[in-house]
């Protein structure tokens, strides 16, 4: 597939040079034409936009964000192409014509300053990713942040601003906010659950939005959680279906031990157990054989009660049976209301799919007229 091209405008609002598609991601990249040259002529010089304040001197221009400058680095994945994800997000918004509303209403040489406003309390995440997106749309944009990934923001707080070509800011706006709102929602819930789960560590699962695996897991790290396996490749995880097909938990683990030895592979191995009998069978095998087992999942050993509480006695019994020989992970019936009690059982980890599959986005806006935005926000109790 040919390179993805962001055309260069003739004005001071310069768009990014062509971005070559990598071989591993080119199969799903779409053409990205934010401002087709055929539409430039339709810009009306008489269009008006509200005057905005001048950008203070000495601001840092947006650039590709090096990993060592990030507050929290993203997880490392061998094939995930974050730039391709950004390009795809911009492309699906731009289509084949670009932003027709901006083309009709915003003079191409107009400069603007827009402010990020939190419309709810929470943990902000996606700041580093936002810089990458702004840079992809227009490297001449300048940003300033008053918070970093992982910081707490309050409703009504202005925590960053961007200055430059008004058209570029508006083109980037929704893609930036979509990522930031989702990531901030994940980080906010993760922070609450991680604090409650202590001393156990909170993990997410693979129940992430398709195509956003690394982004979702990055948000969990920003929120103070830890990452479970990134995919099918970096950890052996023997689950119920594997056990059923193998004819039992011992047969499944034995097959994994043989496979790793034959392939000369070293990686974490986790086995899901659903009953104390299954757990005892697994421990018996591990006692009598050299095994690669590193972690035992204690699945659905947290029993919900009619009054909304949970019974963790089975989970406690399982932790005592393991007696520190292996890492332990509790899963099932994990909520913000139950996680504290689960963490007190002595498990090493608590995994929650809800961190990413049921995320409530944190409301964030990017506004040029901040006074009016705050006025409206106060009227609707969102600022």
Secondary structure as the mmCIF struct_conf table of DSSP 4:
data_model
#
loop_
_struct_conf.conf_type_id
_struct_conf.id
_struct_conf.beg_label_comp_id
_struct_conf.beg_label_asym_id
_struct_conf.beg_label_seq_id
_struct_conf.end_label_comp_id
_struct_conf.end_label_asym_id
_struct_conf.end_label_seq_id
HELX_LH_PP_P HELX_LH_PP_P1 UNK A 2 UNK A 3
STRN STRN1 UNK A 4 UNK A 4
HELX_LH_PP_P HELX_LH_PP_P2 UNK A 7 UNK A 9
BEND BEND1 UNK A 10 UNK A 12
HELX_LH_PP_P HELX_LH_PP_P3 UNK A 14 UNK A 18
STRN STRN2 UNK A 19 UNK A 19
HELX_LH_PP_P HELX_LH_PP_P4 UNK A 20 UNK A 22
TURN_TY1_P TURN_TY1_P1 UNK A 23 UNK A 25
HELX_RH_3T_P HELX_RH_3T_P1 UNK A 26 UNK A 28
BEND BEND2 UNK A 34 UNK A 35
HELX_RH_AL_P HELX_RH_AL_P1 UNK A 37 UNK A 40
TURN_TY1_P TURN_TY1_P2 UNK A 41 UNK A 42
TURN_TY1_P TURN_TY1_P3 UNK A 45 UNK A 46
HELX_LH_PP_P HELX_LH_PP_P5 UNK A 53 UNK A 56
TURN_TY1_P TURN_TY1_P4 UNK A 57 UNK A 58
HELX_LH_PP_P HELX_LH_PP_P6 UNK A 59 UNK A 59
STRN STRN3 UNK A 60 UNK A 61
HELX_LH_PP_P HELX_LH_PP_P7 UNK A 62 UNK A 62
HELX_RH_3T_P HELX_RH_3T_P2 UNK A 67 UNK A 69
BEND BEND3 UNK A 70 UNK A 72
HELX_LH_PP_P HELX_LH_PP_P8 UNK A 73 UNK A 76
BEND BEND4 UNK A 78 UNK A 79
HELX_RH_AL_P HELX_RH_AL_P2 UNK A 82 UNK A 94
TURN_TY1_P TURN_TY1_P5 UNK A 95 UNK A 97
HELX_RH_AL_P HELX_RH_AL_P3 UNK A 100 UNK A 105
BEND BEND5 UNK A 106 UNK A 106
TURN_TY1_P TURN_TY1_P6 UNK A 108 UNK A 109
STRN STRN4 UNK A 111 UNK A 118
BEND BEND6 UNK A 119 UNK A 120
STRN STRN5 UNK A 122 UNK A 123
HELX_RH_AL_P HELX_RH_AL_P4 UNK A 127 UNK A 137
TURN_TY1_P TURN_TY1_P7 UNK A 139 UNK A 140
STRN STRN6 UNK A 142 UNK A 145
BEND BEND7 UNK A 146 UNK A 147
TURN_TY1_P TURN_TY1_P8 UNK A 149 UNK A 150
STRN STRN7 UNK A 152 UNK A 153
TURN_TY1_P TURN_TY1_P9 UNK A 155 UNK A 156
STRN STRN8 UNK A 158 UNK A 165
HELX_RH_AL_P HELX_RH_AL_P5 UNK A 166 UNK A 197
TURN_TY1_P TURN_TY1_P10 UNK A 198 UNK A 199
BEND BEND8 UNK A 200 UNK A 200
STRN STRN9 UNK A 201 UNK A 203
BEND BEND9 UNK A 206 UNK A 206
TURN_TY1_P TURN_TY1_P11 UNK A 210 UNK A 211
HELX_RH_AL_P HELX_RH_AL_P6 UNK A 213 UNK A 222
TURN_TY1_P TURN_TY1_P12 UNK A 223 UNK A 224
STRN STRN10 UNK A 226 UNK A 226
BEND BEND10 UNK A 230 UNK A 234
STRN STRN11 UNK A 236 UNK A 238
HELX_RH_AL_P HELX_RH_AL_P7 UNK A 240 UNK A 246
TURN_TY1_P TURN_TY1_P13 UNK A 247 UNK A 247
BEND BEND11 UNK A 248 UNK A 248
HELX_RH_AL_P HELX_RH_AL_P8 UNK A 249 UNK A 263
TURN_TY1_P TURN_TY1_P14 UNK A 264 UNK A 264
STRN STRN12 UNK A 269 UNK A 273
BEND BEND12 UNK A 275 UNK A 275
HELX_RH_AL_P HELX_RH_AL_P9 UNK A 276 UNK A 288
BEND BEND13 UNK A 289 UNK A 289
STRN STRN13 UNK A 295 UNK A 299
TURN_TY1_P TURN_TY1_P15 UNK A 300 UNK A 300
BEND BEND14 UNK A 302 UNK A 302
STRN STRN14 UNK A 303 UNK A 304
TURN_TY1_P TURN_TY1_P16 UNK A 306 UNK A 307
BEND BEND15 UNK A 308 UNK A 308
STRN STRN15 UNK A 310 UNK A 311
HELX_RH_AL_P HELX_RH_AL_P10 UNK A 313 UNK A 322
TURN_TY1_P TURN_TY1_P17 UNK A 323 UNK A 324
BEND BEND16 UNK A 325 UNK A 326
STRN STRN16 UNK A 327 UNK A 331
BEND BEND17 UNK A 332 UNK A 333
TURN_TY1_P TURN_TY1_P18 UNK A 336 UNK A 338
HELX_RH_AL_P HELX_RH_AL_P11 UNK A 339 UNK A 343
TURN_TY1_P TURN_TY1_P19 UNK A 344 UNK A 346
BEND BEND18 UNK A 348 UNK A 348
STRN STRN17 UNK A 349 UNK A 351
TURN_TY1_P TURN_TY1_P20 UNK A 353 UNK A 353
HELX_RH_AL_P HELX_RH_AL_P12 UNK A 354 UNK A 357
TURN_TY1_P TURN_TY1_P21 UNK A 358 UNK A 358
HELX_LH_PP_P HELX_LH_PP_P9 UNK A 361 UNK A 363
STRN STRN18 UNK A 364 UNK A 367
BEND BEND19 UNK A 368 UNK A 369
HELX_RH_AL_P HELX_RH_AL_P13 UNK A 370 UNK A 379
TURN_TY1_P TURN_TY1_P22 UNK A 380 UNK A 381
#
